[in-house]
Amino acid sequence: MKKQLEFHPEVTNDIKGSYLWYEDKLEGLGNRFLSELEDGYTSIQNFPDTWANFQSLYKVTEEKIVVVAVMHNSRKANYWLDRIS
């Protein structure tokens, strides 16, 4: 059975910022980014212990999968650490 995905409240800002960055580079690229995220979340749900996505950080609990951050690797390291408890 797939676990429910739960998103940290700040993930919305991460996604919006990345979407706008991609749209600024090329119209429509932001939507492609969102589509890739959706595919990635499906993969996380199907294979939470094996799927590695450099842009989505998440933790697996007994009941759910919590998306902690969506980031690009060039962003400052560990900025999201205060989001996990």
C-alpha positions in Angstrom: 0.0 0.0 0.0 1.3 3.4 -0.9 1.9 5.8 2.0 0.5 9.3 1.9 2.9 12.1 1.0 3.0 15.0 3.5 4.7 18.3 2.6 6.5 20.6 5.0 4.8 24.0 4.7 7.9 25.7 3.3 8.0 23.2 0.4 5.4 25.4 -1.4 7.9 28.3 -1.4 10.7 26.0 -2.7 8.5 24.8 -5.6 7.2 28.2 -6.4 10.8 29.7 -6.5 12.0 26.9 -8.7 9.0 27.1 -11.0 9.5 30.9 -11.5 13.2 30.4 -12.1 12.6 27.9 -14.8 9.8 30.0 -16.4 12.2 32.9 -16.5 14.6 30.8 -18.5 12.0 29.5 -20.9 8.3 29.8 -21.0 6.7 26.4 -20.3 9.8 25.0 -18.6 8.3 25.7 -15.2 5.4 23.4 -16.1 7.8 20.7 -17.2 9.6 21.1 -13.8 6.2 20.6 -12.0 5.5 17.5 -14.1 8.9 16.0 -13.2 8.2 16.7 -9.5 4.9 14.8 -9.8 6.6 11.9 -11.5 9.2 12.0 -8.7 6.6 11.9 -6.0 5.0 8.9 -7.6 8.4 7.2 -7.6 9.0 8.1 -3.9 5.6 6.6 -3.0 6.3 3.4 -5.0 9.9 3.0 -3.9 10.6 5.1 -0.9 13.7 3.3 0.2 15.4 3.2 -3.2 14.5 6.3 -5.1 17.1 9.1 -5.0 16.1 12.6 -6.2 18.5 15.4 -5.7 15.8 18.0 -5.6 13.3 16.4 -3.2 14.4 15.7 0.4 12.1 13.5 2.4 11.9 11.2 5.4 10.0 8.0 5.7 7.9 7.3 8.9 5.7 4.3 9.7 2.6 6.1 8.5 3.8 8.5 5.7 6.5 10.0 3.7 7.2 13.7 4.6 8.7 15.9 1.9 11.0 18.2 3.8 12.5 20.4 1.0 12.7 20.8 -2.8 16.1 22.2 -3.7 18.8 22.5 -6.3 22.2 21.1 -5.3 23.8 24.5 -5.8 21.7 25.9 -3.0 23.4 26.4 0.4 23.9 23.0 2.0 21.6 21.9 4.9 19.4 25.0 4.9 16.4 22.7 5.5 17.8 20.9 8.6 15.5 22.9 10.9 12.5 21.5 9.1 13.0 18.0 10.5 12.5 16.9 14.0 
